[in-house]
Amino acid sequence: MRGEGSGETCALDLAAWGGMSFTEIGFVLGVSKQRAEQIERVALRRMRGRLQLLGVTRADIVHAVGWFEADGGEDAA
């Protein structure tokens, strides 16, 4: 089910818009704010589980994010 939002539901298109509230995300996806929050919780739980299976630690992630930000992120020249 899709909402009456922009019609763009590609994560990359939405990421280019910057931060969005759960209300805005729900509108774009055609779901309630509460459902958008639930989708995030489930996705985060699944990602944590898969990272744990791969042996990726919190320190690994902090190191990678710190390196990415120190390098200027994806928009760096």
Buried (B, 14 or more C-beta within 10 A) or exposed (E): EEBEBEEEEEEEEBEEEEEBEBEBBBBBBEBEBEBBBEBEEEEEEEEEEEBEEEEBEEEEEEEEEEEEEEEEEEEEE
